[in-house]
């Protein structure tokens, strides 16, 4: 009887090992196989938009469940702060790339490797799906440089560590109302800002009464509050004109040429809202520029891929197209301003390996491609650019992503944007002069946001 019991125990042990259950019962790794739920927060993407990429990941990670929730932008940061205070932070959340330095001390950088249970097929005669514990190597700095467009490397690598990964990199493009251009006998949309000035001055793109009331605008420039992402538009002009904005010290006035170009760029931008200038096309009495574009009363609007999505949803009653953001004639190279979000992991996450594995896996080519295609998003990966160049709905954005750029490297981008807006408004109302004293005042205010809080 004892021998029979001993034989049964041996057979049971062999069964557990050969069927893959032995690893699950390993005392050392038992906790690695416990089911976990990753809490994932974002803003612009809805749960429906994230469904395909989450489903693709969990299909091969049976012990991991992902619950995604999106918030309004105006409440999002407060929700993150409340969650941190109450010790219930999500395991993964999205933030603008320009927030990374601000959040760095509260984030967990990508580890060198991750231990994750993965579902894989084992066996040659009778393959079976078995959950096994795998050690997955993380991406290296070289991998980021090689696989992603340059701006991702510049933004996400801090102190030699990877702090986030994007699914997409969006850049500022030109939207134009084909009907308004045709009605004004403009043969082609602008390619550079010289074209824009010529079209406004010579083709009567802006319709303005004798009392300076604008009822049709050639371009949404010069304003701040009623021009979506005015900061990005002005930044694009400054970057293209070689204003030395980049760097942790923020000192665009150190170089005399840079200082001169900064004054010229701000002056050029603000002229479009100056009623004494020939290019006058905008003022603060007009509605939001995007809304004015949807109403067919704005010839040129600068926006992102989400603006294209919104235009398609609204089914506007005019022909519109997209082209590259205008170049600065004579400038060396072309830089397109990028504004995008990255996935990050907080230090307080109790599931760091799973969270980072989720980010790395879903941001990879094989998984992210469906998300990009389903949502008309421009890629962040070099390898997907060629295919996106063949897609009319995303082609323009894809054509700009290799030279995508931005400049802010401080701790409070929203304060910097507010200071820039106040300065432009003050130049327009004459309370500040666009001279060395005025520029020093602006730079000193923005520089304050580069100091650690």
C-alpha angles and dihedrals in degrees: 000000000000090000091052092052091047090051091050091052091050092049091049091051091050090050093052093050098044094047094053096250093110093077092050090057094048105125092216096053101028093109091054090066096050112115113256134186119217114212109216124189131192143147120220101031115079122218087255091056091050096045098091096050093045092047092050091053098046091048089074097031104058095173093055126078122186123207114191125197129178129204138194112272093236092057100034103092092045089053090052092050092048091049091051092049092050093044095241101112118161116253092234130019139167125239133170111270087240090065095058097096091046090054099034096106090053096048133088111225120223110283121230091251141359132217110218135164107240131187111233139160116256133182132048105223096040110011114209133187107248130178109227133175110250132187107221120198114229124231115275127223087256090054091054091049092047101042105034132057114264098258090062091057091046094051106036102042113083125166090353094303135106112243103174148356129216130216092207142014114214124198134193114262137176119260115194137187104232092195093057092047091050093047089053091048092244103157098201137010116260121277097187139011092265087063090051093052091047094049093050094045100040106026101044094235090159116063110206130170124226088262091058093253109152114215096163123026129204095206140357100239135123096042130096115189095039097040111080111229093000086159090061093048093051091043090053091054092048094047092049089051092053098249104167098236099140125092138072093267097053103212110151091160096059090087114058093215091050091050091051092049091049091055091047093049094050090044092050092050095046094047090075089066095042111100091205093061127087091233094055106148109139145045140170093261092070123095123253108305095235091051090049090051092051088052091058094245100110124069100195129028127173114218151132138262091274088061089056090052091051093050091053091049093051094049094217117210099241139062115266133175140179132234136168121294107268119270125226106246111242095013118131111249128342124265122190118203114243128204115176145142131246134204114241140177121226121228090239094060112121091204103054098150094048092044094052092042089053091052095045093046098045092045091054122103097255096054105029095053093075092048090051093047095045093049103033092241124160114242129249091199121089093216093062098049096088094055092046091053086067093055111088094205095056103020098103093052092047091051091060103042098086091062096035113141145166134178117206112114102163136103102257117039092171092058091047090052091049092051090050091049093050091050094051091047090049092050089053096049092044097241091118127038121224092235136109093284092050093048092047089053091052094045093048091054094049090044089060088066089059091065116096112252 
